[in-house]
Amino acid sequence: MKLKTGTSLIGLMLAAGMAQAGTSSSIVWDDFDSDPNTELGGIAAHSQAIFSDPFSQGGTFALNTGIASTGDIGAIVFSSGIGTDMSASSSYGGAGTTPIWDFTALNADAFEIDFLLVDLDFDLELTLSNADGENATGTMTVLAGLDQTVSFSLAGLSASSGYDASQISSVNFEFNPRLGITTSLDFIATEIRLSTIPAPSSLAMLGLGGLAATRRRR
């Protein structure tokens, strides 16, 4: 294949990659296994709250390291009884701690969550906080279904005036928040990932490098 104007094949491939706005990679945030220290999110604090339980059915929200899905060991299981109104949260880091994640440097784009089972539609709320209490929040609806991945875009979060994405000290997922709560909900989540987008400038530099190398060989 002869290329005109000294353009290298790798340069064309990189340019094509830059044109694909959806190009991204992901980092495992939490795979809910027995060793959470190895993942980006670190150790999570899982909690639950029951608001209404007319039939005394109760509910649980807990890690289950015995669940295996496509080679992924571990899951977090939300199980509320019949008629039970329950919410739960998974929190990483903590308000008042020093900044521990720089989402700007990571070029963070979204959180991806794998669900093995969701039996009813429910809301999911995400809050990213700085140590000084500034935060960004947003809500999405997770639809009922089997073996699915949902993406929670960070671009649509509503941020307070002093919020700084490079100084994240805590990340909180609230499952089935009380406002608009779904009764008798059950779900199994097997992994959370942080989706990142490569910086366009780095791809451009690689493309120019390939072009320069082609010209030197002439």
C-alpha positions as protocol buffer text, in pm:
chain_id: "A"
residue {
  index: 1
  type: MET
  ca { x: 0 y: 0 z: 0 }
}
residue {
  index: 2
  type: LYS
  ca { x: 159 y: 331 z: -110 }
}
residue {
  index: 3
  type: LEU
  ca { x: 77 y: 631 z: 110 }
}
residue {
  index: 4
  type: LYS
  ca { x: 84 y: 980 z: -35 }
}
residue {
  index: 5
  type: THR
  ca { x: 223 y: 1301 z: 121 }
}
residue {
  index: 6
  type: GLY
  ca { x: 449 y: 1105 z: 355 }
}
residue {
  index: 7
  type: THR
  ca { x: 166 y: 1000 z: 587 }
}
residue {
  index: 8
  type: SER
  ca { x: 244 y: 680 z: 779 }
}
residue {
  index: 9
  type: LEU
  ca { x: 1 y: 392 z: 820 }
}
residue {
  index: 10
  type: ILE
  ca { x: 24 y: 425 z: 1199 }
}
residue {
  index: 11
  type: GLY
  ca { x: -55 y: 795 z: 1165 }
}
residue {
  index: 12
  type: LEU
  ca { x: -371 y: 712 z: 971 }
}
residue {
  index: 13
  type: MET
  ca { x: -470 y: 450 z: 1225 }
}
residue {
  index: 14
  type: LEU
  ca { x: -422 y: 693 z: 1513 }
}
residue {
  index: 15
  type: ALA
  ca { x: -616 y: 962 z: 1331 }
}
residue {
  index: 16
  type: ALA
  ca { x: -900 y: 715 z: 1279 }
}
residue {
  index: 17
  type: GLY
  ca { x: -889 y: 634 z: 1649 }
}
residue {
  index: 18
  type: MET
  ca { x: -910 y: 1003 z: 1738 }
}
residue {
  index: 19
  type: ALA
  ca { x: -1216 y: 1036 z: 1519 }
}
residue {
  index: 20
  type: GLN
  ca { x: -1396 y: 776 z: 1727 }
}
residue {
  index: 21
  type: ALA
  ca { x: -1528 y: 986 z: 2016 }
}
residue {
  index: 22
  type: GLY
  ca { x: -1631 y: 676 z: 2207 }
}
residue {
  index: 23
  type: THR
  ca { x: -1274 y: 541 z: 2237 }
}
residue {
  index: 24
  type: SER
  ca { x: -1217 y: 471 z: 2607 }
}
residue {
  index: 25
  type: SER
  ca { x: -1065 y: 234 z: 2858 }
}
residue {
  index: 26
  type: SER
  ca { x: -1167 y: 141 z: 3209 }
}
residue {
  index: 27
  type: ILE
  ca { x: -1014 y: 74 z: 3549 }
}
residue {
  index: 28
  type: VAL
  ca { x: -1172 y: -169 z: 3795 }
}
residue {
  index: 29
  type: TRP
  ca { x: -1314 y: 37 z: 4081 }
}
residue {
  index: 30
  type: ASP
  ca { x: -1459 y: -249 z: 4287 }
}
residue {
  index: 31
  type: ASP
  ca { x: -1507 y: -612 z: 4190 }
}
residue {
  index: 32
  type: PHE
  ca { x: -1661 y: -703 z: 4528 }
}
residue {
  index: 33
  type: ASP
  ca { x: -1416 y: -984 z: 4592 }
}
residue {
  index: 34
  type: SER
  ca { x: -1246 y: -1076 z: 4918 }
}
residue {
  index: 35
  type: ASP
  ca { x: -947 y: -843 z: 4861 }
}
residue {
  index: 36
  type: PRO
  ca { x: -1081 y: -494 z: 4778 }
}
residue {
  index: 37
  type: ASN
  ca { x: -745 y: -327 z: 4846 }
}
residue {
  index: 38
  type: THR
  ca { x: -626 y: -425 z: 4498 }
}
residue {
  index: 39
  type: GLU
  ca { x: -889 y: -210 z: 4321 }
}
residue {
  index: 40
  type: LEU
  ca { x: -897 y: 166 z: 4261 }
}
residue {
  index: 41
  type: GLY
  ca { x: -1189 y: 230 z: 4497 }
}
residue {
  index: 42
  type: GLY
  ca { x: -1023 y: 51 z: 4788 }
}
residue {
  index: 43
  type: ILE
  ca { x: -1230 y: -70 z: 5081 }
}
residue {
  index: 44
  type: ALA
  ca { x: -1598 y: 27 z: 5068 }
}
residue {
  index: 45
  type: ALA
  ca { x: -1838 y: 82 z: 5355 }
}
residue {
  index: 46
  type: HIS
  ca { x: -2169 y: -86 z: 5271 }
}
residue {
  index: 47
  type: SER
  ca { x: -2482 y: 12 z: 5463 }
}
residue {
  index: 48
  type: GLN
  ca { x: -2860 y: -17 z: 5437 }
}
residue {
  index: 49
  type: ALA
  ca { x: -3170 y: 155 z: 5573 }
}
residue {
  index: 50
  type: ILE
  ca { x: -3527 y: 19 z: 5589 }
}
residue {
  index: 51
  type: PHE
  ca { x: -3799 y: 284 z: 5578 }
}
residue {
  index: 52
  type: SER
  ca { x: -4112 y: 69 z: 5566 }
}
residue {
  index: 53
  type: ASP
  ca { x: -4157 y: -301 z: 5638 }
}
residue {
  index: 54
  type: PRO
  ca { x: -4533 y: -370 z: 5672 }
}
residue {
  index: 55
  type: PHE
  ca { x: -4499 y: -748 z: 5657 }
}
residue {
  index: 56
  type: SER
  ca { x: -4182 y: -780 z: 5868 }
}
residue {
  index: 57
  type: GLN
  ca { x: -3991 y: -923 z: 5572 }
}
residue {
  index: 58
  type: GLY
  ca { x: -3666 y: -735 z: 5635 }
}
residue {
  index: 59
  type: GLY
  ca { x: -3386 y: -699 z: 5383 }
}
residue {
  index: 60
  type: THR
  ca { x: -3010 y: -728 z: 5338 }
}
residue {
  index: 61
  type: PHE
  ca { x: -2731 y: -557 z: 5144 }
}
residue {
  index: 62
  type: ALA
  ca { x: -2404 y: -747 z: 5166 }
}
residue {
  index: 63
  type: LEU
  ca { x: -2101 y: -884 z: 4985 }
}
residue {
  index: 64
  type: ASN
  ca { x: -2121 y: -1240 z: 4856 }
}
residue {
  index: 65
  type: THR
  ca { x: -1782 y: -1374 z: 4745 }
}
residue {
  index: 66
  type: GLY
  ca { x: -1935 y: -1706 z: 4645 }
}
residue {
  index: 67
  type: ILE
  ca { x: -2112 y: -1564 z: 4338 }
}
residue {
  index: 68
  type: ALA
  ca { x: -1923 y: -1615 z: 4012 }
}
residue {
  index: 69
  type: SER
  ca { x: -2023 y: -1451 z: 3683 }
}
residue {
  index: 70
  type: THR
  ca { x: -1816 y: -1504 z: 3365 }
}
residue {
  index: 71
  type: GLY
  ca { x: -1504 y: -1560 z: 3572 }
}
residue {
  index: 72
  type: ASP
  ca { x: -1567 y: -1259 z: 3797 }
}
residue {
  index: 73
  type: ILE
  ca { x: -1577 y: -1375 z: 4159 }
}
residue {
  index: 74
  type: GLY
  ca { x: -1784 y: -1176 z: 4407 }
}
residue {
  index: 75
  type: ALA
  ca { x: -2090 y: -951 z: 4405 }
}
residue {
  index: 76
  type: ILE
  ca { x: -2291 y: -711 z: 4618 }
}
residue {
  index: 77
  type: VAL
  ca { x: -2646 y: -834 z: 4676 }
}
residue {
  index: 78
  type: PHE
  ca { x: -2948 y: -612 z: 4752 }
}
residue {
  index: 79
  type: SER
  ca { x: -3244 y: -818 z: 4871 }
}
residue {
  index: 80
  type: SER
  ca { x: -3557 y: -661 z: 5020 }
}
residue {
  index: 81
  type: GLY
  ca { x: -3859 y: -856 z: 5137 }
}
residue {
  index: 82
  type: ILE
  ca { x: -4212 y: -827 z: 5000 }
}
residue {
  index: 83
  type: GLY
  ca { x: -4346 y: -478 z: 5062 }
}
residue {
  index: 84
  type: THR
  ca { x: -4015 y: -357 z: 5210 }
}
residue {
  index: 85
  type: ASP
  ca { x: -3890 y: -6 z: 5126 }
}
residue {
  index: 86
  type: MET
  ca { x: -3512 y: -19 z: 5157 }
}
residue {
  index: 87
  type: SER
  ca { x: -3217 y: 182 z: 5033 }
}
residue {
  index: 88
  type: ALA
  ca { x: -2845 y: 102 z: 5052 }
}
residue {
  index: 89
  type: SER
  ca { x: -2513 y: 271 z: 4988 }
}
residue {
  index: 90
  type: SER
  ca { x: -2156 y: 183 z: 4900 }
}
residue {
  index: 91
  type: SER
  ca { x: -1914 y: 455 z: 5009 }
}
residue {
  index: 92
  type: TYR
  ca { x: -1545 y: 490 z: 4923 }
}
residue {
  index: 93
  type: GLY
  ca { x: -1303 y: 722 z: 5100 }
}
residue {
  index: 94
  type: GLY
  ca { x: -1468 y: 963 z: 5341 }
}
residue {
  index: 95
  type: ALA
  ca { x: -1562 y: 1329 z: 5384 }
}
residue {
  index: 96
  type: GLY
  ca { x: -1284 y: 1504 z: 5573 }
}
residue {
  index: 97
  type: THR
  ca { x: -1006 y: 1283 z: 5436 }
}
residue {
  index: 98
  type: THR
  ca { x: -728 y: 1422 z: 5221 }
}
residue {
  index: 99
  type: PRO
  ca { x: -782 y: 1408 z: 4841 }
}
residue {
  index: 100
  type: ILE
  ca { x: -718 y: 1057 z: 4715 }
}
residue {
  index: 101
  type: TRP
  ca { x: -847 y: 1053 z: 4355 }
}
residue {
  index: 102
  type: ASP
  ca { x: -774 y: 1292 z: 4070 }
}
residue {
  index: 103
  type: PHE
  ca { x: -1056 y: 1237 z: 3821 }
}
residue {
  index: 104
  type: THR
  ca { x: -921 y: 1519 z: 3602 }
}
residue {
  index: 105
  type: ALA
  ca { x: -582 y: 1354 z: 3553 }
}
residue {
  index: 106
  type: LEU
  ca { x: -754 y: 1020 z: 3492 }
}
residue {
  index: 107
  type: ASN
  ca { x: -982 y: 1190 z: 3235 }
}
residue {
  index: 108
  type: ALA
  ca { x: -1271 y: 1007 z: 3402 }
}
residue {
  index: 109
  type: ASP
  ca { x: -1581 y: 982 z: 3186 }
}
residue {
  index: 110
  type: ALA
  ca { x: -1830 y: 750 z: 3360 }
}
residue {
  index: 111
  type: PHE
  ca { x: -1884 y: 472 z: 3609 }
}
residue {
  index: 112
  type: GLU
  ca { x: -1981 y: 140 z: 3456 }
}
residue {
  index: 113
  type: ILE
  ca { x: -2169 y: -109 z: 3672 }
}
residue {
  index: 114
  type: ASP
  ca { x: -2226 y: -474 z: 3581 }
}
residue {
  index: 115
  type: PHE
  ca { x: -2552 y: -624 z: 3704 }
}
residue {
  index: 116
  type: LEU
  ca { x: -2621 y: -996 z: 3698 }
}
residue {
  index: 117
  type: LEU
  ca { x: -2984 y: -940 z: 3796 }
}
residue {
  index: 118
  type: VAL
  ca { x: -3220 y: -644 z: 3846 }
}
residue {
  index: 119
  type: ASP
  ca { x: -3578 y: -750 z: 3906 }
}
residue {
  index: 120
  type: LEU
  ca { x: -3738 y: -400 z: 3916 }
}
residue {
  index: 121
  type: ASP
  ca { x: -3648 y: -54 z: 3786 }
}
residue {
  index: 122
  type: PHE
  ca { x: -3481 y: 162 z: 4052 }
}
residue {
  index: 123
  type: ASP
  ca { x: -3290 y: 487 z: 4090 }
}
residue {
  index: 124
  type: LEU
  ca { x: -2915 y: 508 z: 4150 }
}
residue {
  index: 125
  type: GLU
  ca { x: -2761 y: 825 z: 4295 }
}
residue {
  index: 126
  type: LEU
  ca { x: -2391 y: 912 z: 4268 }
}
residue {
  index: 127
  type: THR
  ca { x: -2212 y: 1173 z: 4481 }
}
residue {
  index: 128
  type: LEU
  ca { x: -1848 y: 1276 z: 4439 }
}
residue {
  index: 129
  type: SER
  ca { x: -1720 y: 1490 z: 4727 }
}
residue {
  index: 130
  type: ASN
  ca { x: -1417 y: 1702 z: 4816 }
}
residue {
  index: 131
  type: ALA
  ca { x: -1276 y: 1704 z: 5169 }
}
residue {
  index: 132
  type: ASP
  ca { x: -1425 y: 2054 z: 5227 }
}
residue {
  index: 133
  type: GLY
  ca { x: -1780 y: 1933 z: 5153 }
}
residue {
  index: 134
  type: GLU
  ca { x: -1810 y: 2056 z: 4792 }
}
residue {
  index: 135
  type: ASN
  ca { x: -1969 y: 1790 z: 4574 }
}
residue {
  index: 136
  type: ALA
  ca { x: -2120 y: 1679 z: 4245 }
}
residue {
  index: 137
  type: THR
  ca { x: -2433 y: 1465 z: 4234 }
}
residue {
  index: 138
  type: GLY
  ca { x: -2659 y: 1296 z: 3984 }
}
residue {
  index: 139
  type: THR
  ca { x: -2927 y: 1030 z: 3952 }
}
residue {
  index: 140
  type: MET
  ca { x: -3000 y: 769 z: 3685 }
}
residue {
  index: 141
  type: THR
  ca { x: -3259 y: 493 z: 3650 }
}
residue {
  index: 142
  type: VAL
  ca { x: -3141 y: 132 z: 3628 }
}
residue {
  index: 143
  type: LEU
  ca { x: -3388 y: -80 z: 3432 }
}
residue {
  index: 144
  type: ALA
  ca { x: -3490 y: -434 z: 3517 }
}
residue {
  index: 145
  type: GLY
  ca { x: -3298 y: -700 z: 3328 }
}
residue {
  index: 146
  type: LEU
  ca { x: -3043 y: -981 z: 3334 }
}
residue {
  index: 147
  type: ASP
  ca { x: -2666 y: -960 z: 3278 }
}
residue {
  index: 148
  type: GLN
  ca { x: -2637 y: -594 z: 3183 }
}
residue {
  index: 149
  type: THR
  ca { x: -2392 y: -304 z: 3214 }
}
residue {
  index: 150
  type: VAL
  ca { x: -2513 y: 47 z: 3292 }
}
residue {
  index: 151
  type: SER
  ca { x: -2306 y: 361 z: 3241 }
}
residue {
  index: 152
  type: PHE
  ca { x: -2336 y: 658 z: 3477 }
}
residue {
  index: 153
  type: SER
  ca { x: -2195 y: 960 z: 3292 }
}
residue {
  index: 154
  type: LEU
  ca { x: -1999 y: 1210 z: 3502 }
}
residue {
  index: 155
  type: ALA
  ca { x: -2063 y: 1491 z: 3253 }
}
residue {
  index: 156
  type: GLY
  ca { x: -2425 y: 1525 z: 3367 }
}
residue {
  index: 157
  type: LEU
  ca { x: -2353 y: 1562 z: 3739 }
}
residue {
  index: 158
  type: SER
  ca { x: -2473 y: 1880 z: 3911 }
}
residue {
  index: 159
  type: ALA
  ca { x: -2176 y: 2038 z: 4092 }
}
residue {
  index: 160
  type: SER
  ca { x: -2151 y: 2299 z: 4367 }
}
residue {
  index: 161
  type: SER
  ca { x: -1953 y: 2615 z: 4287 }
}
residue {
  index: 162
  type: GLY
  ca { x: -1633 y: 2506 z: 4463 }
}
residue {
  index: 163
  type: TYR
  ca { x: -1630 y: 2144 z: 4347 }
}
residue {
  index: 164
  type: ASP
  ca { x: -1293 y: 2024 z: 4214 }
}
residue {
  index: 165
  type: ALA
  ca { x: -1279 y: 1695 z: 4019 }
}
residue {
  index: 166
  type: SER
  ca { x: -904 y: 1670 z: 4084 }
}
residue {
  index: 167
  type: GLN
  ca { x: -955 y: 1662 z: 4462 }
}
residue {
  index: 168
  type: ILE
  ca { x: -1201 y: 1375 z: 4520 }
}
residue {
  index: 169
  type: SER
  ca { x: -1199 y: 1245 z: 4877 }
}
residue {
  index: 170
  type: SER
  ca { x: -1515 y: 1033 z: 4872 }
}
residue {
  index: 171
  type: VAL
  ca { x: -1740 y: 854 z: 4625 }
}
residue {
  index: 172
  type: ASN
  ca { x: -2086 y: 736 z: 4726 }
}
residue {
  index: 173
  type: PHE
  ca { x: -2335 y: 518 z: 4539 }
}
residue {
  index: 174
  type: GLU
  ca { x: -2687 y: 523 z: 4681 }
}
residue {
  index: 175
  type: PHE
  ca { x: -2904 y: 241 z: 4555 }
}
residue {
  index: 176
  type: ASN
  ca { x: -3279 y: 300 z: 4562 }
}
residue {
  index: 177
  type: PRO
  ca { x: -3268 y: 638 z: 4744 }
}
residue {
  index: 178
  type: ARG
  ca { x: -3576 y: 715 z: 4951 }
}
residue {
  index: 179
  type: LEU
  ca { x: -3713 y: 973 z: 4707 }
}
residue {
  index: 180
  type: GLY
  ca { x: -3905 y: 762 z: 4453 }
}
residue {
  index: 181
  type: ILE
  ca { x: -3811 y: 438 z: 4625 }
}
residue {
  index: 182
  type: THR
  ca { x: -3894 y: 102 z: 4463 }
}
residue {
  index: 183
  type: THR
  ca { x: -4062 y: -150 z: 4694 }
}
residue {
  index: 184
  type: SER
  ca { x: -3958 y: -519 z: 4705 }
}
residue {
  index: 185
  type: LEU
  ca { x: -3638 y: -462 z: 4504 }
}
residue {
  index: 186
  type: ASP
  ca { x: -3368 y: -725 z: 4444 }
}
residue {
  index: 187
  type: PHE
  ca { x: -3046 y: -691 z: 4244 }
}
residue {
  index: 188
  type: ILE
  ca { x: -2695 y: -837 z: 4214 }
}
residue {
  index: 189
  type: ALA
  ca { x: -2404 y: -612 z: 4105 }
}
residue {
  index: 190
  type: THR
  ca { x: -2077 y: -787 z: 4015 }
}
residue {
  index: 191
  type: GLU
  ca { x: -1835 y: -506 z: 3928 }
}
residue {
  index: 192
  type: ILE
  ca { x: -1791 y: -128 z: 3914 }
}
residue {
  index: 193
  type: ARG
  ca { x: -1539 y: 28 z: 3673 }
}
residue {
  index: 194
  type: LEU
  ca { x: -1424 y: 385 z: 3612 }
}
residue {
  index: 195
  type: SER
  ca { x: -1432 y: 458 z: 3239 }
}
residue {
  index: 196
  type: THR
  ca { x: -1160 y: 695 z: 3116 }
}
residue {
  index: 197
  type: ILE
  ca { x: -1096 y: 865 z: 2781 }
}
residue {
  index: 198
  type: PRO
  ca { x: -737 y: 900 z: 2648 }
}
residue {
  index: 199
  type: ALA
  ca { x: -634 y: 1264 z: 2615 }
}
residue {
  index: 200
  type: PRO
  ca { x: -661 y: 1378 z: 2247 }
}
residue {
  index: 201
  type: SER
  ca { x: -327 y: 1560 z: 2279 }
}
residue {
  index: 202
  type: SER
  ca { x: -139 y: 1235 z: 2352 }
}
residue {
  index: 203
  type: LEU
  ca { x: -292 y: 1064 z: 2048 }
}
residue {
  index: 204
  type: ALA
  ca { x: -205 y: 1366 z: 1834 }
}
residue {
  index: 205
  type: MET
  ca { x: 160 y: 1355 z: 1948 }
}
residue {
  index: 206
  type: LEU
  ca { x: 182 y: 987 z: 1857 }
}
residue {
  index: 207
  type: GLY
  ca { x: 37 y: 1062 z: 1515 }
}
residue {
  index: 208
  type: LEU
  ca { x: 288 y: 1340 z: 1451 }
}
residue {
  index: 209
  type: GLY
  ca { x: 570 y: 1112 z: 1564 }
}
residue {
  index: 210
  type: GLY
  ca { x: 471 y: 852 z: 1307 }
}
residue {
  index: 211
  type: LEU
  ca { x: 455 y: 1118 z: 1035 }
}
residue {
  index: 212
  type: ALA
  ca { x: 802 y: 1250 z: 1124 }
}
residue {
  index: 213
  type: ALA
  ca { x: 951 y: 901 z: 1116 }
}
residue {
  index: 214
  type: THR
  ca { x: 810 y: 840 z: 767 }
}
residue {
  index: 215
  type: ARG
  ca { x: 958 y: 1163 z: 638 }
}
residue {
  index: 216
  type: ARG
  ca { x: 1303 y: 1081 z: 780 }
}
residue {
  index: 217
  type: ARG
  ca { x: 1305 y: 752 z: 588 }
}
residue {
  index: 218
  type: ARG
  ca { x: 1256 y: 929 z: 254 }
}
